[in-house]
Amino acid sequence: MVNLKELIKLRTMKYSESPKKKHEKRMQMETPHFMGVMIPHTPPHENDSRQTLNELKYLQSIEADSDFIKEHDDVTKVYKQLLEHHDSLTTKTSKVVDTLIDESRKFIMNAKYKYNRPRPYQVAEFYGMDLNGVELDSMKTPSYPSGHATQGYLVAEVLKGMLPHLGMELDALAEDIAFSRIVAKAHYPSDKDFGKKVAKIIYQSFGKSLKEDINIPVNVGDTILTGRFKNKKVKVKSIGKDEHGMPTVNGKKVVTFRMPKLKELVERIDYLDTAQQIVKQQGLKSRVKFGKGPNKADYDWKKDIIYLRPNYATMKDFLITIYHEIDHAKDRKKFGAKTYEKKYQRAGDIAVNQGKDFHDDNYYEEKAERYGRKMAALHMRKIK
């Protein structure tokens, strides 16, 4: 039985008694590119709370992946690698990444020592739990918020304004960076969530000096892919800027879109044959054909046919697409064609009634996209 003295010790547990000198310097550093940053008081769950215990149990259930963790440990490095891969690593973009990472440390460090939340392993020891985490040099500060999550989301948000055609890749990388800290057992999920909120607040205070020269690689008459899943073709009729100076296409914000660059293929593969093999591996009998519609792919749930395009920008793009459609096919198999059609229609109607988009905000589209990204990531790891 846990006595009152031990409970008090758990409740008052801190990461450390005081900040290290180098951390104190960061907390006082100048941040010329950020103005008026005010982070609302949002304390974490108490150490002895049910929520914290549930988070520890969740961390204990996750299988550690040291390669994934180490791959995303250096936030600056992974973002510059992504930019270089897309021929977008310039003096300007490199400076933006460096500035964001450097100056954001002040706000992250102040928040960390304000709450001084112990790391998961510290509280886990009290409960006699072994999290089997991965120890890294970057894990030697208080837990809340996750600094990696904060910086990952912040850099993605700023770069999306400068390079909107990379929006999907930037968002995905931010999520990988943030989640890698959960996989390492270095942070509670609530550390990651608060980090995302802090990133949004810091972003809103980011000065114009590094954002003012925002251009998009699009001309009137071009065709871009928009929508939540970047699969709707839209012809560019006008290009402008909103009240914040951010780019607009046809009067709408375009912080995320994709140019349909078929020349970006990293390797030539037989998409049809590969898709058919994946469908079979997933235990489905759905047919796969090439189609001619405007979207990356379509699923005909009446005939159980997945229609693909002859080409995709990258292998990852293709895999996300096919697994996305496979999730629809699985639901069709589970519910039957008629019932699935009714469920999809109902989900779309709910989205519309909430002022959202029937397709993009449809529960079954969102679920399929999550499944597509998850399975594509697993598939890519196997073929590396």
WOJORA-V438108 format. One line per field, one symbol per residue. ss: DSSP state (h for helix, s for strand, l for the rest). phi: phi as a letter, one per 30 degrees, with the letter a starting at -180 (. if undefined). psi: psi as a letter, one per 40 degrees, with the letter a starting at -180 (. if undefined). A space follows every 10 residues. Layout:
ss->???
phi->???
psi->???
//
This chain:
ss->lllhhhhhhh hlllllllll hhhhhhhhll lllsllllll lllllllllh hhhhhhhhhh hllllhhhhh hlllhhhhhh hhhhhlllll hhhhhhhhhh hhhhhhhhhh hhhhhllllh hhhhhhhlll llllllhhhl llllllhhhh hhhhhhhhhh hhlhhhhhhh hhhhhhhhhh hhhlllllhh hhhhhhhhhh hhhhlslhhh llllllllll llssssllll lsssslllss slllllsssl lssllllssl lhhhllllll hhhhhhhhhh hlllllssss llllllssss llllssssll llllhhhhhh hhhhhhhhhh hhhhhlhhhh hhhhhhhhhh hhhlllllll llhhhhhhhh hhhhhhhhhh hhhl
phi->.ddddddddd dcdbdadadd eddddddcdd bdcbbidbce dbddddecdd dddddddddd ddddbddddd dcdcdedddd dddddchbdc eddddddddd ddddeedddd deddchddde dddddddicc dhdccbddcc bedcddddde dddddddddd ddbedceddd dddedddddd ddddidbded ddddeddddd ddedcdddec cdccbcdbbe jdcbcbiech bcdbddcaba bddciddbbh icdbdbabdd ddddedacbd dddddddded ddiccddbbd bbddddabbc ddchbccccd bbdbddddde dddedddddd ddddcjeddd dddddddddd dddcicdedd cdeddddddd dddddddddd ddcd
psi->hhiddddddd dehididiii ddddddeeii geehhfhhhi hgiiiideid dddddddddd ehhigddddd dedgdddddd dddddefegi dddddddddd dddddddddd ddeddfhiid ddddddefhh efihhideff iidhihdddd dddddddddd ddgdeedddd dddddddddd dddefdiidd dddddddddd ddddehiede edghiifiih eihihaidef ehhhhhdiha iaeeeiiihf eiifehihhg geeeheihig dddddddddd defieiihih aeieidiihg edefhhhiid iididddddd dddddddddd dddddidddd dddddddddd dddeeahddd ehdddddddd dddddddddd dde.
//
